[in-house]
Amino acid sequence: MLESLCTAKYPETEGLRAIHGVGPVTALAFVLTIEESSRFDQSRAVGPFLGLVPKRDQSGQTDKQLRITKAGDAYLRRLLVGGAQYILGPFGPDCDLRRFGLKLAARGGKNAKRRAVVAVARKLAVLLHHLWKSGAAYDPLFQESRQPKKVA
């Protein structure tokens, strides 16, 4: 039923579902929560709108990062984190999001895997908005194709 709703009423979800880890529920929830792709001038503003950025505690010479702000729609945030868990999990396909998250998790530290999941969820939200706004096709290894080839 959701598949038919996505294709009939919300054709913009088709491009969003090209990302592994984003199904019809996540794509439809994203489109219905954001409402219009022109709502944000920059795709980077979607992360703070959904509460996927860390709080700051700035006082004197200290600048601590706290938990995420949790502003915005909790259901969509939960769906994006679930998609990020799939991307970073054992069955996630090789893509730029996975490489980014695994690199973050490998840095170690306290709660490294959790931080990586939230960071990938934020990047996923930004990517979804960019694909929706531009109408571009999803390229899983976009960063790799942008870097110049090294000659041996």
C-alpha positions in Angstrom: 0.0 0.0 0.0 2.9 2.4 0.8 4.6 1.5 -2.4 1.5 2.5 -4.5 1.1 5.7 -2.4 4.7 6.6 -3.0 4.5 6.1 -6.8 1.1 7.6 -7.3 1.0 10.7 -5.0 4.7 11.3 -4.2 6.9 10.5 -7.2 9.8 12.4 -5.7 10.3 9.5 -3.2 11.4 7.3 -6.1 14.8 9.0 -6.3 15.2 9.0 -2.5 14.6 5.2 -2.3 17.7 4.6 -4.5 19.8 4.9 -1.4 20.3 1.5 0.4 18.7 1.8 3.9 16.0 4.2 2.7 12.7 2.5 2.0 9.2 3.7 1.2 8.4 4.6 4.9 11.6 6.7 5.4 11.3 8.4 2.0 7.6 9.2 2.6 8.2 10.4 6.1 11.0 12.6 4.9 9.0 14.2 2.1 5.9 14.7 4.3 8.0 16.2 7.2 10.0 18.6 5.1 6.9 19.4 2.9 8.7 21.4 0.2 12.2 21.0 -1.1 12.6 24.7 -1.3 12.0 25.1 2.4 15.8 25.1 3.0 18.2 27.1 0.9 21.1 24.8 1.9 20.7 21.1 2.4 23.0 21.4 5.5 20.2 23.1 7.4 18.1 19.9 7.4 20.3 18.3 10.1 19.7 21.0 12.8 16.0 21.1 11.8 15.7 17.4 12.6 17.7 17.6 15.8 20.7 15.6 14.6 23.4 18.1 15.7 25.2 18.1 19.1 24.3 20.6 21.7 27.1 23.0 22.8 28.1 24.0 26.3 30.3 27.1 25.9 31.6 28.8 29.0 34.9 30.6 29.4 37.5 28.5 27.8 35.6 25.3 27.5 33.5 24.2 24.5 31.9 20.8 25.3 29.9 18.8 22.8 26.8 17.3 24.5 24.1 15.0 23.2 22.1 15.8 20.1 19.5 18.5 20.4 16.5 16.3 19.5 14.6 19.2 18.0 12.1 18.4 15.2 10.3 15.2 14.3 11.3 12.3 16.5 9.8 9.7 14.2 11.8 10.8 11.2 14.9 11.1 13.3 14.3 7.5 14.4 13.9 6.3 10.8 17.1 8.1 9.7 19.1 6.6 12.6 17.7 3.1 11.6 18.8 3.7 8.0 22.2 4.7 9.3 22.4 1.6 11.4 21.7 -0.5 8.3 24.4 1.4 6.3 27.0 0.8 9.0 25.9 -2.7 9.8 27.3 -6.0 8.4 24.9 -6.0 5.4 25.3 -2.4 4.4 26.6 -1.8 0.8 29.9 -0.1 0.1 29.1 3.6 -0.3 30.5 7.0 0.7 28.2 7.1 3.8 29.5 3.8 5.0 33.1 4.7 4.5 32.5 8.0 6.3 30.8 6.3 9.3 33.4 3.5 9.6 36.2 6.1 9.5 34.5 8.0 12.3 33.9 4.8 14.3 37.6 3.7 13.9 38.8 6.9 15.5 37.7 5.3 18.8 36.9 7.1 21.9 33.9 7.0 24.1 30.7 6.0 22.2 32.5 6.1 18.8 30.0 3.8 17.1 27.0 5.9 18.4 28.6 9.1 17.3 29.2 7.6 13.8 25.6 6.4 13.5 24.2 9.9 14.3 26.7 11.5 12.0 25.7 9.2 9.2 22.0 9.9 9.9 22.7 13.6 9.6 24.6 13.1 6.3 21.8 10.9 5.1 19.2 13.6 5.8 21.4 16.2 4.0 21.8 13.8 1.0 18.1 13.1 0.9 17.3 16.8 0.7 19.9 17.4 -1.9 18.7 14.6 -4.1 15.1 15.8 -3.7 15.9 19.4 -4.4 18.3 18.9 -7.4 16.6 15.8 -8.9 20.0 14.3 -9.4 20.5 10.5 -9.5 22.2 8.9 -6.4 25.8 7.8 -6.9 26.9 5.6 -4.0 30.6 6.3 -4.6 30.4 10.0 -5.5 33.5 11.0 -3.5 35.6 8.3 -5.2 34.7 9.5 -8.6 35.5 13.2 -7.8 39.1 12.5 -6.7 41.7 12.4 -9.4 43.2 9.0 -10.3 46.7 8.3 -9.0 49.1 7.2 -11.6 51.6 4.6 -10.3 
